């Protein structure tokens, strides 16, 4: 769900030229990266305990890696939106989004727009 939401938000931010929404995508990228790492560690534990789990666990690791790459592409689009609209280059910088622009607040804004 995170990768799909990031992609949708990045494309919406591009169409609307919405810097706030683009910044929220950047925040979610860290969450998705951490989730991929957590999945890898947990599955590695299972593989070490039971060799029969190796093949299905590797499939799941690859899936998590591909989903994380989708999030990376969404992040690239969001970074381009921020540059396009505000002429700020936010690539390779720590994410510092004010509290009122955090993703949970954007989700509430999105629901009100429907």
N, C-alpha and C positions, 0 to 999 in steps of 0.2 A: 504494500500500500504506500509506503514512503516514497519509493522510486516513482511510482505512478503519479502521486500527488506533486512531487517535485517537477516532473516533466510537464504536467498540466499547468502548474503555477508559472513555470519558466516561459511557456508558450503564451499564457495569458498576459504575463508581464511584458512580453515582447509586443504583443498586439496592442495592449493598452498603454505601453510606455510607462509602466508602473514600477518605480524604483523600490517602493516599500515591499511589494510582492516579490520582486527579484531578490531583495536582501533576505527575505524569509527563506528563499530557496537555499541561500548560502548557509544559513543556520542549520537547516535540515541535512545538509551534506555531512556535517560532523556526526549527526545521529546515525545516518546510514553507514558511514565508515565504521563507527563503533559496533554497530550491529553485525556487520560482515566479520569483523575481528572476533566478536563473541561467538558467532556461529562456527567459525573455523576452530576455535579453541575447544568448544564443546564437542564437536564432531571428532576432533583429533583424539580426545579422551576416549570416546566410544571405540574408535578404530584401534587404539592401543589395547583396550580391554578385550575386544572381540574381532578377530580378523574377518569374520563374515560380514561385518558392517562396512568394510573398506570401500567396496564398489558403490553402494548406495550413498555413503557419506561423501565420497568424492563427487558424485553427481550433485549433491546438495551444495557442496562447497563451490563448484563451478557455477551453479545457479546464483548463489549469493554474490559471487564475483561479477557476474554479468549484470545483475540488478544494481550493484554498486557502480558499475561503469555507466549505466543509464543515468544514475544520479550525477555522476561526474559530467556527463554531457549536458544535463539540465543545468548544472552549476555553471558551465561554460556559457550557455545561452544567457543565464541570469547576469553573469559578469559583463557580458556584452551589452545587455540592456542598461545596466548601471552606467557603463561608459558612454553609450549612445545618448542617454538622456541627460546625465549630469557631468559628463566628461571626467569622471573619477575612475582611475584604474585600480580595481580592488583585487586583482589577481595576486595570488601568493601572499596575501596579507591575512592576519588573524581577523576573524569575524567579530565585529563589535556593533551589534544592532541594539538600539535603545529598547528598553523593556516594552514600551507600547507598540513596538513593531515586531514582537516575537510571533512565531507561527500560531500559537494558540489564539492570539488576538486576531490574526488574519483569518483564521478559520471562522471565528464568530462574525467578522465583517463579511466574509464570503456567503455565509448562510443568510445574513440580512439582505444581501443583494438579490437573492433568488426570489 
